[in-house]
Amino acid sequence: MGQIAVIGAGSWGTALALVLAHNGHDVRVWSHRQEQVDEINTHHVNSKYLPDVELPSNLVADADMKDAVDGAKAILLVVPTKAIREVCRQLRPFSTNDQTIIHASKGIEPETHKRISEMIVDELGDNVQDRLVVLSGPSHAEEVALKQPTTVTVSSYNMNSAEIAQDLFMNENFRVYTNDDVVGVEIGGALKNIIALGAGISDGLGYGDNAKAALITRGLAEIARLGSKLDANPLTFAGLTGVGDLIVTCTSQHSRNWRAGNMLGKGYVLQDVLDQMGMVVEGVRTTKAAYQLAQKLEIPMPITEGLYELLFDEKDPKQVVDNLMNRSKTKELEDLASFL
């Protein structure tokens, strides 16, 4: 066993910290909010994010980045996409060349169109590449924290690093597979949030399972279309970070992207939705980035385009769905044939 630093004390960061603590590691969770640190250390609970879960004694919190990562053999980054660069800049003076860096965030940066691992390399330096691992897959923090069966994927350009992460997290409730397709794992994990917004909107409009099944299936085609253009392995999207993540995110009220979309479908405006959620809805920012990237690469992504118009051009949700349904006819398997 050893010490692990978890950077980010939201619901997902806390749930993954619980997995590590359950496996016998000494876990130090960093938060920028001193009141949250005090609550975790004094009352052994993170009331805002996982209010009904008791935290074990080998999970402690720290507001000092240097203290949090000092002596850690691995650092787990679990912060919103928009905070990745700033957090990495804070981390850089204190991280060492023998620490495995794992990230469990999902998104793409607007304007640069970079994946999270690319942003981390930008900020921590090229020498982090072989020590960098992506953790992704169909997983709600609430269920992981309750030790309900969950399966995820860890991916790295260096499979030794992926296996280190696999060994850190693997237990009887939390099964971990390895995958060498970093691009595919990150693209699948990021873009499924866009489709989950769409699924929530569909439900908010009162449409049924037929519409949601169509969104999920054609959404997967969009994800694979963009991912393949970026040299991802198309088969990755048939796995945990493709089909698996889409199912869990598009069909559950645990999903904040689904909940945000559901409110949009019921007529709420975007800013009111974000204010009421009180947590980051990654699909909103990722929709902008994916739309920009699709335009740049000239890739047809009609669901993403429709959601972009809804979110940023204030188009009516029903009009977006009607436009999708009335697109010109095409053949379903053309995408699959071109991928393979």
Salt bridges, closest charged atoms under 4 A:
GLU35 OE2 - ARG33 NE 3.41
ASP62 OD2 - ARG28 NH1 3.31
GLU86 OE1 - ARG89 NH1 3.82
GLU109 OE1 - ARG85 NH2 2.88
GLU118 OE2 - ARG115 NH2 3.38
ASP122 OD2 - ARG85 NH2 3.15
ASP122 OD2 - LYS114 NZ 2.79
GLU123 OE2 - ARG85 NH1 2.87
GLU123 OE1 - ARG89 NE 3.12
GLU142 OE1 - HIS254 ND1 3.86
GLU143 OE2 - HIS254 NE2 3.98
GLU172 OE2 - HIS22 NE2 3.21
GLU186 OE2 - HIS103 NE2 2.71
GLU186 OE1 - ARG115 NH1 2.49
ASP203 OD2 - LYS212 NZ 2.86
ASP245 OD2 - LYS106 NZ 2.92
ASP245 OD1 - LYS192 NZ 3.94
GLU309 OE1 - LYS315 NZ 3.14
ASP322 OD2 - LYS318 NZ 3.12
ASP335 OD2 - ARG218 NH2 3.50
ASP335 OD2 - ARG225 NH2 2.46
